[in-house]
Amino acid sequence: MTRSVIKNEYYIRFGEIYRVNSNNRKNLRTDILKPLIDSLELMLAKYCRVHILRFDLHLTEFTSDNRIMSTLQRRLFKRIRTKYKVQNIGFVWVREKEKAKAQHYHCAIYLNGNKIRHPGLIQHWIKEIWSQLEGSSNHWAGYHNINRGDMEAIQNAIYHISYLAKTRGKGYRPTQTKDYGWARNICAAVSTETTPRKSK
């Protein structure tokens, strides 16, 4: 994806206007805004309800790669699919490092809201897996239950998760290591001409 930065209060994606969290003129990266928005829109195209959980993960030691996030995603997705019998899961994470010696991660997971309305069990699994991976701590940053067509709820969720796209804290990693990642099986289906919801 092409990397560009915006300071605007609004961002246009596939003809839709989304309000984003650029308070205090924060710089937001559009290459991160795109999978954040596309993941929600594609999930809404598949399910009439979508559940989003925002959470943060911290490490005690700096790592030069993001393998810990790949392992977390694999283990967490396996539990969700086994328990809830779903295949489509959206997931976006960003890597940041500021004053602490180790990096931390901000994450958003998108789930079938017809089967998951409260994140309690998902939170338990994340905490357990992160502990197994020797992560130091986690923080729950809120969740959303969104109905397809409820533009107020969609806008509130996008505003909340767009915080992940801020430029501050990113780039402090080896050149071969990425600042963010996402579940590509969801984002790969995005049309280049229409929004995911309108393409269904």
Number of C-alpha atoms within 10 A of each C-alpha: 8 7 8 11 16 16 17 15 15 15 17 10 15 14 10 10 11 19 18 23 23 19 11 7 11 18 18 25 20 21 15 27 21 17 24 25 19 23 28 27 22 25 25 24 18 16 16 14 21 25 24 25 22 23 20 16 21 19 20 14 14 13 13 15 14 18 11 14 20 13 14 17 18 10 14 17 18 14 13 18 13 10 9 12 11 14 14 17 18 25 25 22 25 23 24 23 17 12 7 13 11 15 23 23 20 22 22 25 22 26 28 23 20 13 13 18 17 15 18 9 11 16 16 11 17 18 18 14 17 22 13 10 14 14 18 14 14 19 13 13 14 14 20 20 20 23 18 17 12 10 12 11 15 23 15 15 24 19 18 19 25 23 18 25 26 22 18 14 15 17 14 15 18 11 9 8 14 16 21 20 17 21 19 14 13 20 22 12 12 18 14 8 10 14 18 22 17 12 11 9
